[in-house]
Amino acid sequence: MDEVDRLRVEMTDGRTFEGSPVSIVRDMRALSFDREESLEDYVRASAERAETLLGASLVLEGETVEDLSRSFLLEAARAGLAKAETLP
């Protein structure tokens, strides 16, 4: 998987997050009902909800929280659920 150190992610509802993939996922989880889940569980549950509720299949890659977070954000952008750009 390509390395991505910093991203700017804009969700379709207008919320914008900026930082490392892990920090963005952590911020997203803090706004959710699933605040107590591990980041790995939050990412997997969010991907499942995207498929169930929106029909968007997010293919998650990796085992580490860093890889799963990066994969989740880039897949959300690929599926049209967000816009993501790599920051310098």
C-alpha positions as CSV (number, residue, x, y, z in Angstrom):
1,M,0.0,0.0,0.0
2,D,1.3,3.5,-0.8
3,E,2.6,5.5,2.1
4,V,0.4,8.6,3.0
5,D,1.7,10.7,5.8
6,R,-0.9,13.4,5.9
7,L,-4.3,13.8,4.3
8,R,-7.0,16.4,4.1
9,V,-10.4,14.6,4.0
10,E,-13.7,16.3,3.3
11,M,-16.8,14.3,4.0
12,T,-19.9,14.7,1.9
13,D,-21.6,16.4,4.9
14,G,-18.9,19.1,4.8
15,R,-16.9,18.0,7.8
16,T,-13.2,18.3,7.1
17,F,-10.4,16.5,8.8
18,E,-6.6,17.0,8.4
19,G,-3.7,15.0,9.7
20,S,-2.3,11.5,9.7
21,P,-4.7,8.8,8.7
22,V,-4.8,7.5,12.3
23,S,-5.5,11.0,13.7
24,I,-8.3,11.6,11.2
25,V,-9.9,8.2,12.1
26,R,-9.5,9.0,15.8
27,D,-11.3,12.4,15.3
28,M,-14.0,10.7,13.3
29,R,-14.5,8.1,16.0
30,A,-14.7,10.8,18.6
31,L,-17.8,12.3,16.8
32,S,-19.5,8.9,16.5
33,F,-21.6,6.7,18.8
34,D,-18.7,4.2,18.8
35,R,-16.3,6.3,20.8
36,E,-15.2,3.3,23.0
37,E,-14.3,1.0,20.1
38,S,-10.7,0.4,19.2
39,L,-9.7,2.2,16.0
40,E,-9.5,-1.1,14.2
41,D,-13.0,-2.1,15.2
42,Y,-14.3,1.4,14.4
43,V,-12.8,1.2,10.9
44,R,-14.2,-2.2,10.2
45,A,-17.7,-1.4,11.5
46,S,-17.7,1.9,9.5
47,A,-16.8,0.0,6.3
48,E,-19.6,-2.5,7.1
49,R,-22.1,0.4,7.6
50,A,-21.1,2.0,4.4
51,E,-21.9,-1.2,2.5
52,T,-25.1,-1.9,4.4
53,L,-26.5,1.7,4.3
54,L,-25.0,3.1,1.2
55,G,-24.1,0.1,-1.0
56,A,-20.4,1.3,-1.0
57,S,-18.0,-1.6,-0.8
58,L,-14.8,-0.4,0.9
59,V,-11.9,-2.9,0.5
60,L,-9.7,-2.6,3.6
61,E,-6.1,-3.6,3.4
62,G,-3.5,-4.1,6.1
63,E,-3.4,-5.3,9.7
64,T,-2.0,-2.4,11.6
65,V,-4.1,0.6,12.7
66,E,-2.0,2.8,10.4
67,D,-2.7,0.6,7.3
68,L,-6.4,0.2,8.1
69,S,-6.9,3.9,8.7
70,R,-5.1,4.8,5.5
71,S,-7.0,2.2,3.5
72,F,-10.4,3.2,5.0
73,L,-10.0,6.9,4.1
74,L,-8.7,6.3,0.6
75,E,-11.4,3.7,-0.1
76,A,-14.1,6.2,1.2
77,A,-12.8,8.7,-1.3
78,R,-12.7,6.2,-4.1
79,A,-16.3,5.3,-3.3
80,G,-17.4,8.9,-3.4
81,L,-18.1,9.1,0.3
82,A,-15.4,11.7,0.8
83,K,-12.7,13.7,-1.0
84,A,-9.2,13.1,0.1
85,E,-5.9,14.8,-0.9
86,T,-2.4,14.1,0.2
87,L,-0.7,16.9,2.0
88,P,3.0,17.7,1.8
